[in-house]
Amino acid sequence: MAPDFNSLRRFAREAINDCVIPGLVVAVGQAGQTLLVEAFGQRQIDPLPAPATVDTVYDLASLTKAVVTSLLVMKGVEEGRLHLDRPLGEHLEMLEDRPEVTLRRVLAQASGFPAHRKLYENTLTKVEPSQANRTRIVDGAAAEPLTYEPGSKSVYSDLGFILLGTLVEQTMSARLDVLAERLLWKPLRLSNLGFVDLLASAPAAWLHGRHIAPTERCPVRGRLVLGEVHDLNAFAMGGVAGHAGLFGSIQDLLQLAFVLCAAYHGRGTGGGAPFIRPEVLHEFWQPAGIPGSTWRLGWDGPSVAGSLAGDLISRRAVGHLSFTGCSLWIDPEQETCVVVLANRIHPEVRDDPRFRALRPALVDAALQAIGYQAG
């Protein structure tokens, strides 16, 4: 019997009709098979309405941490370039006096750094992308005083991942967008994922002809943000950063999730080797052991109760959320994936509790439709 996704469709349409979101795209997959890819509503309503489609490109925001930065660190660990329990200061001179800030703790959101800082406000020029501002923001993140003992708890923070992106670039001798293309997207033939380099002289070629969902009408930039990263720290850094900057469409994210599920079980694609060695992926995807925390290494996990991943998914699942409204959840043991792409902050940023309720409702409805039962 085919899955019945009518409850999911009802939740999506009600949220659109109630102006919780302009639109969204949902994908559900299991064991390498796509069970649903469907778009709802509009990708934009300002300045004119335009429909969301299954190939709409969204600003994936903090999904960058999981599907770019974390995966590149996995590659570095595989190759012996990076070691989880070594200080970041072994590679980044500006952190030499902070040996307690280790790679493992940064990945587990237990680095000691505060939740957020508007580092872009400390740039010497106006908030515009530049290499100079990129350097200033990295230096500013490194100079930020720690607010708690590293490893004692988890506080979700972009600052550690800004520094982690710089660490990856230095150890692998290329910028994050180049590394992601070379080591992630090209080998997997994923052409609908990438950064938008705001320091380049020409627009991002890979976005040509694609429908892009805008985010807010930004008061700092004085315009509708379309095809450039929403996060202002990442914007000032030129659009390529360890904490934000990735854009993409839902089908490539789902395919990436399938590849990671296969690797978790020691399988490659097309008879090849696993994309990530399973022992590395297992270490990154198990709980990081931080008191009171659901964090893995670069990925989150569902909380026991009240999780934004819903009530049905295994508590051993992994995933990540984004400020813009996107989410990715994976149960690697059952190879089950739910991806939601939305621009909840279009045309303006709102703290709407109805969207917080929508996230778990969509995941639960998707899993219920396919007869999923947590192991």
Secondary structure, DSSP 8 states (H G I E B T S, - for coil): -----HHHHHHHHHHHHTTS-SEEEEEEEETTEEEEEEEEEEEE-SSS-EE--TT-BEEEETHHIIIIIIHHHHHHHHTTS--TTSBGGGT-GGGTT-TT-BHHHHHTT-SS--S---GGGGSSSSS---HHHHHHHHHHHHHS---S-TTSS----HHHHHHHHHHHHHHHTS-HHHHHIIIIIHHHT--SEEE--TTSSS--GGGTT--B----EETTTTEE--SS-S-HHHHHTTS--SSS-EEE-HHHHHHHHHHHHHHHTT--STT---SS-HHHHHHHHS----TT----SSSB---SSS-TT-SSS-TT-EEEE-TTS-EEEEETTTTEEEEEEE-TTSSS----HHHHHHHHHHHHHHHHHTT----
